[in-house]
Amino acid sequence: NLQDNVFVNVVASVQYRALADKASDAFYRLSNTREQIQSYVFDVIRASVPKMNLDDVFEQKNEIARAVEDELEKAMSAYGYEIVQTLIVDIEPDEHVKRAMNEINAAARMRLAATEKAEAEKILQIKRAEGEAESKYLAGVGIARQRQAIVDGLRDSVLAFSENVPGTSSKDVMDMVLVTQYFDTMKDIGASSKSSAVFIPHGPGAVKDIASQIRDGQLQGRMV
């Protein structure tokens, strides 16, 4: 019974031999050497182990073995025996205590696993957020480049048309480009397999309204 009210079985292994110069003492002075050695082992263990806690018994088993060996060496040398080595080969707590220790160990491992899982999820969320931010940044760069290319293409179209068709103004060219883009957009909508039904005004007047709305939007953007 340990200091923390836990029962434990301690198994000791003792290696001994008779001394050649004291063979007669070894043969005649002890009637049962094995029982005498067991008695000394039990006495030392019962005197030292109950003063410890269970954890200390596991940590200090070498010290317990040394104490047993020292006591046996002093006692058995007088009877012609030499103690070669003493080992504590097993420390077995009560079954209820072992079950509780296993449960505590399992709970600690579960807490560690939960912590590791949470850390892994945190890293995944951070990496996912970084990936989304990078994707949005690249998408923004792509849109900006696309818009710049459209502006450059419109400028080149206006200049080329004005040079090749005398009497046309930049406004005339832009109106024609807007109408062309309007019909290209309608063609793309009709050709898309994902489109179901799209209702838009159509006709010459509608095209004129769309062109004027785009110009008005551009003018308001310049004013802002």
C-alpha positions as CSV (number, residue, x, y, z in Angstrom):
1,N,0.0,0.0,0.0
2,L,1.7,3.2,-1.2
3,Q,1.5,6.6,0.3
4,D,-1.3,7.6,-2.1
5,N,-3.4,4.6,-1.0
6,V,-2.6,2.5,-4.1
7,F,-1.8,-1.2,-3.9
8,V,1.1,-2.3,-6.1
9,N,3.0,-5.6,-6.6
10,V,6.7,-5.3,-6.9
11,V,8.6,-8.2,-8.4
12,A,12.4,-8.5,-7.6
13,S,15.0,-10.7,-9.1
14,V,18.1,-11.5,-7.0
15,Q,21.2,-13.3,-8.3
16,Y,23.5,-14.7,-5.6
17,R,26.2,-17.3,-5.2
18,A,28.2,-19.0,-2.5
19,L,31.7,-17.7,-1.7
20,A,34.4,-20.3,-2.2
21,D,36.2,-19.4,1.0
22,K,33.0,-19.6,3.0
23,A,31.5,-22.7,1.5
24,S,30.9,-24.3,4.9
25,D,29.0,-21.3,6.2
26,A,26.9,-21.2,3.1
27,F,26.1,-24.9,3.5
28,Y,25.6,-25.3,7.3
29,R,24.5,-21.9,8.7
30,L,21.4,-21.4,6.6
31,S,18.7,-24.1,6.3
32,N,16.8,-22.5,3.4
33,T,18.8,-19.8,1.6
34,R,16.0,-18.9,-0.8
35,E,13.5,-18.1,2.0
36,Q,16.0,-16.1,3.9
37,I,16.8,-13.9,0.9
38,Q,13.0,-13.5,0.2
39,S,12.5,-12.3,3.8
40,Y,15.2,-9.7,3.5
41,V,13.8,-8.5,0.1
42,F,10.3,-8.3,1.5
43,D,11.5,-6.4,4.5
44,V,13.4,-3.8,2.5
45,I,10.6,-3.3,0.0
46,R,8.0,-3.0,2.7
47,A,10.1,-0.5,4.5
48,S,10.8,1.8,1.5
49,V,8.0,1.5,-1.0
50,P,5.0,2.5,1.2
51,K,6.7,5.9,1.8
52,M,6.5,6.6,-2.0
53,N,3.8,7.7,-4.4
54,L,3.0,5.4,-7.4
55,D,4.9,7.6,-9.8
56,D,7.9,7.7,-7.6
57,V,8.0,3.9,-7.5
58,F,8.3,3.7,-11.3
59,E,10.9,6.5,-11.3
60,Q,13.0,5.2,-8.5
61,K,13.0,1.5,-9.1
62,N,16.7,1.4,-9.5
63,E,17.2,3.1,-6.1
64,I,14.8,0.4,-4.6
65,A,16.9,-2.3,-6.2
66,R,20.1,-0.8,-4.8
67,A,18.7,-0.6,-1.3
68,V,17.6,-4.2,-1.5
69,E,21.1,-5.2,-2.8
70,D,22.9,-3.3,0.0
71,E,20.8,-4.8,2.7
72,L,21.2,-8.3,1.3
73,E,25.0,-7.8,0.9
74,K,25.4,-6.9,4.5
75,A,23.1,-9.7,5.8
76,M,24.2,-12.6,3.5
77,S,27.9,-12.1,3.5
78,A,28.0,-13.4,7.1
79,Y,26.4,-16.6,5.8
80,G,28.9,-17.1,3.0
81,Y,26.9,-15.7,0.1
82,E,27.7,-13.0,-2.4
83,I,24.9,-10.9,-4.0
84,V,25.7,-10.6,-7.7
85,Q,22.8,-8.4,-8.8
86,T,19.4,-7.2,-7.7
87,L,16.8,-6.0,-10.2
88,I,13.2,-4.7,-9.9
89,V,11.8,-6.5,-12.9
90,D,8.1,-5.5,-12.6
91,I,5.9,-3.0,-10.9
92,E,2.2,-3.8,-11.3
93,P,-0.4,-1.6,-9.8
94,D,-3.9,-2.7,-8.8
95,E,-6.2,-3.4,-11.7
96,H,-8.5,-0.4,-11.0
97,V,-5.4,1.8,-10.8
98,K,-4.1,0.5,-14.2
99,R,-7.5,1.1,-15.8
100,A,-7.5,4.7,-14.4
101,M,-4.0,5.3,-15.6
102,N,-4.9,4.1,-19.1
103,E,-8.0,6.3,-19.1
104,I,-5.9,9.3,-18.1
105,N,-3.3,8.5,-20.8
106,A,-6.0,8.1,-23.4
107,A,-7.6,11.4,-22.4
108,A,-4.2,13.2,-22.6
109,R,-3.6,11.7,-26.1
110,M,-7.1,12.7,-27.2
111,R,-6.5,16.3,-26.0
112,L,-3.2,16.3,-27.9
113,A,-4.9,14.9,-31.1
114,A,-7.6,17.5,-30.8
115,T,-5.0,20.3,-30.5
116,E,-3.1,19.0,-33.5
117,K,-6.3,18.8,-35.5
118,A,-7.3,22.3,-34.6
119,E,-3.8,23.6,-35.5
120,A,-4.0,21.8,-38.9
121,E,-7.4,23.2,-39.6
122,K,-6.1,26.7,-38.7
123,I,-3.2,26.3,-41.1
124,L,-5.6,25.1,-43.9
125,Q,-7.9,28.1,-43.3
126,I,-4.9,30.5,-43.5
127,K,-3.6,28.9,-46.6
128,R,-7.1,28.9,-48.2
129,A,-7.5,32.6,-47.4
130,E,-4.1,33.4,-48.8
131,G,-4.9,31.4,-51.9
132,E,-8.2,33.3,-52.3
133,A,-6.5,36.6,-51.8
134,E,-3.9,35.8,-54.4
135,S,-6.6,34.6,-56.8
136,K,-8.6,37.7,-56.4
137,Y,-5.5,39.8,-56.9
138,L,-4.5,38.0,-60.0
139,A,-8.1,38.3,-61.3
140,G,-8.0,42.0,-60.7
141,V,-4.7,42.3,-62.6
142,G,-6.3,40.3,-65.4
143,I,-9.4,42.5,-65.6
144,A,-7.3,45.7,-65.5
145,R,-5.1,44.3,-68.4
146,Q,-8.2,43.3,-70.3
147,R,-9.8,46.8,-69.9
148,Q,-6.5,48.4,-71.0
149,A,-6.4,46.2,-74.1
150,I,-10.0,47.2,-74.9
151,V,-9.2,50.9,-74.6
152,D,-6.0,50.5,-76.7
153,G,-8.0,48.6,-79.4
154,L,-10.8,51.2,-79.5
155,R,-8.2,54.0,-79.8
156,D,-6.5,52.2,-82.7
157,S,-9.8,51.5,-84.4
158,V,-10.9,55.2,-84.2
159,L,-7.6,56.4,-85.5
160,A,-7.5,53.9,-88.4
161,F,-11.1,54.5,-89.4
162,S,-10.8,58.3,-89.3
163,E,-7.7,58.2,-91.5
164,N,-9.2,55.8,-94.1
165,V,-12.8,57.2,-94.2
166,P,-12.7,61.0,-94.8
167,G,-15.4,63.1,-93.1
168,T,-16.0,60.7,-90.2
169,S,-15.6,61.9,-86.6
170,S,-14.5,60.0,-83.5
171,K,-18.1,60.0,-82.3
172,D,-19.2,58.3,-85.5
173,V,-16.6,55.6,-85.1
174,M,-17.4,55.1,-81.4
175,D,-21.1,54.7,-82.3
176,M,-20.3,52.1,-84.9
177,V,-18.0,50.2,-82.5
178,L,-20.7,50.3,-79.7
179,V,-23.3,48.9,-82.1
180,T,-20.9,46.2,-83.3
181,Q,-20.2,45.2,-79.7
182,Y,-23.9,45.2,-79.0
183,F,-24.6,42.7,-81.7
184,D,-21.6,40.6,-80.7
185,T,-22.9,40.5,-77.1
186,M,-26.4,39.3,-78.3
187,K,-24.7,36.6,-80.4
188,D,-22.7,35.4,-77.4
189,I,-25.8,35.3,-75.2
190,G,-27.7,33.3,-77.8
191,A,-24.8,30.9,-78.4
192,S,-24.2,30.2,-74.6
193,S,-25.5,26.8,-73.5
194,K,-26.0,28.2,-70.0
195,S,-28.5,30.8,-71.1
196,S,-32.2,30.1,-70.6
197,A,-34.2,33.3,-71.4
198,V,-32.9,36.9,-71.6
199,F,-35.3,39.8,-72.3
200,I,-33.7,43.0,-73.7
201,P,-35.1,45.8,-75.8
202,H,-34.2,45.5,-79.5
203,G,-34.5,47.7,-82.5
204,P,-32.8,50.7,-84.0
205,G,-34.2,52.9,-81.3
206,A,-33.0,50.6,-78.6
207,V,-29.5,50.5,-80.1
208,K,-29.4,54.3,-80.1
209,D,-30.5,54.4,-76.5
210,I,-27.8,51.9,-75.5
211,A,-25.2,53.9,-77.3
212,S,-26.3,57.2,-75.6
213,Q,-26.4,55.5,-72.2
214,I,-22.9,54.2,-72.6
215,R,-21.7,57.7,-73.7
216,D,-23.5,59.3,-70.8
217,G,-21.9,56.9,-68.4
218,Q,-18.4,57.6,-69.8
219,L,-19.0,61.4,-69.5
220,Q,-20.2,61.1,-65.9
221,G,-17.2,58.9,-65.1
222,R,-14.9,61.6,-66.5
223,M,-16.7,64.3,-64.5
224,V,-16.3,62.3,-61.2
